Amino acid sequence: MMFMSIRSVTDVEGVPGFSEGEGLYSGIEDVLWSRRDAMKLFRALFELVPDALVLADSSYRILVVNTNAVTLFGMSEEALTGSDCRLLVSEAVTEEFADALQGLETDSVWSGTLDACVVEGPSVPVEIAARKVSIASDVLFQIVFHDISSHVTLEQDLQRKDAVVEGMNLALRHVIRSVHEERREMKDELVQQVKDQVLPALERIADEDSSDMRQNYKAVIEDQLGEMSDGSPAPLDNLLIRLTPREMEICRLIALGRKTREICELLQISFETMQTHRKNIRRKLGLTGQGISLYVFLQQGQQSSAR
């Protein structure tokens, strides 16, 4: 055996049963077992890394990968081994990744967020940490790929929820603003109705000597206030406010079905004066040129107010 011509690398002199050849063989075997143990330990530590881990040489060729790398990239260990580690990212960022590796100094670290290229499905967002190390005369790249797709998805979900909440807030602010505007408009409208409908009637009451006419105006005002509280003032009452006391009295008699001659006798006015009053009443009620009698108009107005 060739071991017989080689001096032992261990000192076995004085130990019975050991020759020089046998001592050399035992020493080499110990070295081999130590190397195997070291490789096992290296592999175990390699697999303990919770992310995808790639070890590449100075020409960027992959030497070894862990199981997480196989899972992330969707390729077998055999397919990954020997391939270019710069191609593990999507084509759009390959040049950026290559420049980062090339610019690394020994024992320095580069980190960044890029998209990893996987066999099936869309690219995966990853955080990359690359370290350049020198072992003996060899230069190696230790590259860690941390999958952040779940974080990106969560962030996108949060952004979508934020957008929905913001949209709801905008809608709520719009509703509140609309309510305030509507209240302001209602207030302005109510004030205007009081000015246009109630105050003129109050002024007529103050100037009216007849108790019956004051009662008529009072009834009109009560109707107006009741309609205002419902938000829909009666159109006829609005128009009657414009009439003089005499014109209102004539309208009341017409609504009761009195004929022109009867009204003239009751009010002791001439036929011509009665016709003038009719003409003025129709003008103030907006009936000029309309094909509707004053009696029918007043009856319809009373029916609408009753409803």
C-alpha positions as CSV (number, residue, x, y, z in Angstrom):
1,M,0.0,0.0,0.0
2,M,1.2,3.5,-0.7
3,F,0.5,4.5,2.9
4,M,3.6,2.3,3.9
5,S,6.1,4.7,2.3
6,I,4.7,7.8,3.9
7,R,5.7,8.9,7.3
8,S,2.9,9.2,9.9
9,V,1.5,12.7,10.4
10,T,0.9,11.7,14.0
11,D,3.3,10.7,16.6
12,V,2.6,7.0,17.3
13,E,6.1,6.0,18.4
14,G,6.1,3.8,21.4
15,V,2.4,2.7,21.0
16,P,2.2,-1.1,20.6
17,G,0.3,-2.4,17.5
18,F,0.6,0.8,15.4
19,S,2.9,1.1,12.4
20,E,3.8,4.3,10.6
21,G,1.4,3.4,7.7
22,E,-1.5,2.7,10.0
23,G,-1.1,6.0,11.8
24,L,-1.2,8.0,8.5
25,Y,-4.3,6.2,7.4
26,S,-6.0,7.0,10.6
27,G,-5.0,10.7,10.4
28,I,-6.4,11.1,6.9
29,E,-9.6,9.4,7.9
30,D,-10.0,11.8,10.8
31,V,-9.5,14.7,8.4
32,L,-12.1,13.4,6.0
33,W,-14.6,12.8,8.7
34,S,-13.9,16.3,10.0
35,R,-14.6,17.7,6.6
36,R,-17.8,15.8,6.2
37,D,-18.9,17.0,9.7
38,A,-18.1,20.6,8.7
39,M,-20.1,20.3,5.5
40,K,-23.1,18.8,7.4
41,L,-22.8,21.7,9.9
42,F,-22.6,24.2,7.1
43,R,-25.6,22.7,5.3
44,A,-27.6,22.7,8.6
45,L,-26.8,26.3,9.2
46,F,-27.6,27.1,5.6
47,E,-31.0,25.6,6.0
48,L,-31.7,27.4,9.3
49,V,-31.9,30.7,7.5
50,P,-35.6,31.6,7.3
51,D,-35.3,33.3,3.9
52,A,-34.1,32.2,0.5
53,L,-30.3,32.0,0.6
54,V,-28.0,31.7,-2.4
55,L,-24.2,31.3,-2.4
56,A,-22.5,32.3,-5.7
57,D,-18.9,32.5,-6.9
58,S,-17.0,35.5,-8.3
59,S,-18.5,34.9,-11.8
60,Y,-22.0,35.0,-10.2
61,R,-22.6,31.3,-10.8
62,I,-24.7,29.7,-8.0
63,L,-22.9,27.2,-5.9
64,V,-25.5,26.2,-3.4
65,V,-29.1,27.2,-2.4
66,N,-31.3,26.4,0.6
67,T,-34.8,24.9,0.5
68,N,-36.4,28.3,0.9
69,A,-34.7,29.4,-2.3
70,V,-36.1,26.4,-4.1
71,T,-39.6,27.2,-2.8
72,L,-39.4,31.0,-3.6
73,F,-38.1,30.6,-7.2
74,G,-40.1,27.5,-8.0
75,M,-37.0,25.7,-9.4
76,S,-35.2,22.6,-8.2
77,E,-31.8,22.8,-6.5
78,E,-30.2,21.2,-9.5
79,A,-31.8,23.8,-11.9
80,L,-30.6,26.7,-9.7
81,T,-27.1,25.4,-9.2
82,G,-24.8,26.7,-11.9
83,S,-27.2,29.4,-13.1
84,D,-26.5,33.1,-13.0
85,C,-27.6,34.6,-9.7
86,R,-28.2,38.0,-11.5
87,L,-31.1,36.4,-13.4
88,L,-33.0,35.7,-10.2
89,V,-34.6,39.1,-10.4
90,S,-37.1,40.3,-13.0
91,E,-35.8,41.5,-16.3
92,A,-36.7,45.1,-15.6
93,V,-34.3,45.3,-12.6
94,T,-31.6,42.8,-13.8
95,E,-29.1,45.5,-14.7
96,E,-29.7,47.3,-11.4
97,F,-29.0,44.1,-9.4
98,A,-25.9,43.3,-11.5
99,D,-24.5,46.8,-11.0
100,A,-25.1,46.5,-7.3
101,L,-23.2,43.1,-7.1
102,Q,-20.4,44.4,-9.2
103,G,-19.9,47.5,-7.1
104,L,-19.7,45.6,-3.8
105,E,-16.5,45.8,-1.8
106,T,-15.2,42.8,0.2
107,D,-17.2,42.4,3.4
108,S,-19.6,45.1,2.4
109,V,-23.4,44.7,2.1
110,W,-25.9,46.0,-0.4
111,S,-29.6,45.9,0.3
112,G,-32.6,46.9,-1.8
113,T,-36.2,46.0,-2.7
114,L,-36.6,44.4,-6.1
115,D,-38.9,41.9,-7.8
116,A,-37.8,38.2,-7.9
117,C,-38.3,36.2,-11.0
118,V,-40.3,33.0,-10.4
119,V,-41.1,30.2,-12.7
120,E,-44.9,30.3,-12.4
121,G,-47.0,33.4,-11.6
122,P,-46.1,37.1,-11.4
123,S,-42.9,38.4,-10.0
124,V,-42.5,38.5,-6.2
125,P,-41.4,41.6,-4.3
126,V,-38.4,40.8,-2.2
127,E,-35.9,42.6,0.0
128,I,-32.4,41.6,-1.0
129,A,-29.3,41.7,1.1
130,A,-26.1,40.8,-0.7
131,R,-22.7,40.4,1.0
132,K,-19.3,39.9,-0.7
133,V,-16.9,37.7,1.3
134,S,-13.4,36.5,0.7
135,I,-12.5,33.0,1.8
136,A,-8.8,32.0,1.2
137,S,-8.3,33.0,-2.4
138,D,-12.0,32.7,-3.4
139,V,-14.6,35.5,-3.6
140,L,-18.2,34.5,-2.8
141,F,-21.5,36.3,-2.8
142,Q,-23.9,35.5,-0.1
143,I,-27.4,36.7,-1.2
144,V,-30.6,36.6,1.0
145,F,-34.0,37.1,-0.6
146,H,-36.8,38.0,1.9
147,D,-40.3,37.6,0.4
148,I,-42.3,40.7,1.3
149,S,-45.3,39.9,-0.9
150,S,-47.6,39.5,2.1
151,H,-46.5,42.8,3.5
152,V,-47.1,44.5,0.1
153,T,-50.5,42.9,-0.1
154,L,-51.3,44.0,3.4
155,E,-50.1,47.5,2.6
156,Q,-52.2,47.6,-0.6
157,D,-55.3,46.4,1.4
158,L,-54.7,49.1,4.0
159,Q,-54.4,51.7,1.2
160,R,-57.7,50.4,-0.4
161,K,-59.4,50.6,3.0
162,D,-58.0,54.1,3.6
163,A,-59.3,55.1,0.2
164,V,-62.8,53.7,1.1
165,V,-62.7,55.4,4.5
166,E,-61.6,58.7,2.9
167,G,-64.4,58.3,0.3
168,M,-66.9,57.8,3.1
169,N,-65.6,60.8,4.9
170,L,-65.9,62.9,1.8
171,A,-69.5,61.7,1.3
172,L,-70.3,62.4,5.0
173,R,-68.8,65.9,4.8
174,H,-70.9,66.5,1.6
175,V,-74.1,65.3,3.3
176,I,-73.4,67.5,6.4
177,R,-72.7,70.4,4.1
178,S,-75.9,69.8,2.2
179,V,-77.9,69.6,5.4
180,H,-76.4,72.9,6.6
181,E,-77.1,74.5,3.2
182,E,-80.6,73.1,3.2
183,R,-81.3,74.4,6.7
184,R,-80.0,77.8,5.7
185,E,-82.1,77.8,2.6
186,M,-85.2,76.8,4.6
187,K,-84.5,79.6,7.1
188,D,-84.1,82.1,4.3
189,E,-87.2,80.9,2.7
190,L,-89.2,81.0,5.9
191,V,-88.1,84.6,6.6
192,Q,-89.0,85.6,3.0
193,Q,-92.4,83.9,3.4
194,V,-93.1,85.8,6.6
195,K,-92.1,89.1,4.9
196,D,-94.1,88.4,1.7
197,Q,-97.2,86.8,3.3
198,V,-97.6,87.4,7.0
199,L,-96.4,91.0,7.4
200,P,-98.6,92.4,4.6
201,A,-101.6,90.7,6.3
202,L,-100.7,92.1,9.7
203,E,-100.3,95.6,8.2
204,R,-103.8,95.3,6.6
205,I,-105.2,94.2,10.0
206,A,-103.7,97.2,11.6
207,D,-105.3,99.5,9.0
208,E,-108.7,97.7,8.8
209,D,-111.6,99.1,10.8
210,S,-114.1,96.3,10.0
211,S,-114.1,93.5,12.5
212,D,-115.2,91.0,9.9
213,M,-112.3,91.9,7.6
214,R,-109.8,91.6,10.4
215,Q,-111.2,88.2,11.1
216,N,-110.7,87.3,7.4
217,Y,-107.1,88.5,7.5
218,K,-106.6,86.6,10.7
219,A,-107.8,83.4,9.1
220,V,-105.6,84.0,6.2
221,I,-102.5,84.4,8.4
222,E,-103.4,81.3,10.4
223,D,-103.6,79.3,7.2
224,Q,-100.3,80.8,6.0
225,L,-98.5,79.8,9.3
226,G,-100.0,76.3,9.2
227,E,-98.9,75.8,5.6
228,M,-95.4,77.1,6.4
229,S,-95.0,74.6,9.2
230,D,-95.8,71.9,6.6
231,G,-93.3,73.4,4.2
232,S,-95.9,74.1,1.5
233,P,-97.8,77.4,1.8
234,A,-101.2,77.6,0.0
235,P,-100.9,79.4,-3.4
236,L,-104.3,81.0,-3.1
237,D,-103.6,82.5,0.3
238,N,-100.4,84.0,-1.1
239,L,-102.5,85.6,-3.9
240,L,-105.3,86.8,-1.6
241,I,-102.9,88.8,0.5
242,R,-102.3,91.1,-2.5
243,L,-106.0,92.1,-2.5
244,T,-107.5,95.1,-0.9
245,P,-110.2,94.6,1.9
246,R,-113.0,95.4,-0.6
247,E,-111.5,93.0,-3.2
248,M,-111.2,90.2,-0.6
249,E,-114.8,90.8,0.5
250,I,-115.9,90.5,-3.2
251,C,-113.9,87.3,-3.6
252,R,-115.6,85.9,-0.4
253,L,-119.0,86.6,-1.8
254,I,-118.1,85.2,-5.3
255,A,-116.8,82.0,-3.6
256,L,-120.2,81.7,-1.8
257,G,-121.9,81.7,-5.2
258,R,-123.3,85.2,-5.1
259,K,-124.2,86.8,-8.4
260,T,-122.8,90.1,-9.6
261,R,-126.1,91.9,-9.1
262,E,-126.5,90.5,-5.6
263,I,-122.9,91.6,-4.7
264,C,-123.6,95.1,-6.0
265,E,-126.7,95.4,-3.8
266,L,-125.0,94.0,-0.7
267,L,-122.0,96.3,-1.0
268,Q,-124.0,99.1,-2.4
269,I,-121.7,99.7,-5.4
270,S,-122.5,100.2,-9.1
271,F,-122.2,97.5,-11.7
272,E,-119.3,99.4,-13.4
273,T,-117.4,99.5,-10.0
274,M,-118.0,95.8,-9.6
275,Q,-116.6,95.1,-13.0
276,T,-113.6,97.2,-12.2
277,H,-113.0,95.3,-9.0
278,R,-113.4,92.0,-11.0
279,K,-110.8,93.2,-13.5
280,N,-108.3,94.2,-10.7
281,I,-108.9,90.9,-8.9
282,R,-108.2,88.8,-12.0
283,R,-105.0,90.8,-12.7
284,K,-103.7,90.4,-9.1
285,L,-104.6,86.7,-9.1
286,G,-102.8,86.2,-12.5
287,L,-106.0,85.3,-14.3
288,T,-105.9,87.9,-17.0
289,G,-106.2,86.2,-20.4
290,Q,-107.0,82.9,-18.7
291,G,-110.1,81.0,-19.7
292,I,-111.3,80.3,-16.2
293,S,-114.0,82.1,-14.2
294,L,-113.2,83.8,-10.9
295,Y,-115.7,81.5,-9.1
296,V,-114.1,78.3,-10.4
297,F,-110.6,79.6,-9.5
298,L,-111.7,80.5,-5.9
299,Q,-113.4,77.1,-5.5
300,Q,-110.3,75.2,-6.7
301,G,-108.1,77.2,-4.4
302,Q,-110.3,76.4,-1.4
303,Q,-110.3,72.7,-2.2
304,S,-106.5,72.7,-2.5
305,S,-106.2,74.4,0.9
306,A,-108.5,71.9,2.4
307,R,-106.4,69.0,1.2
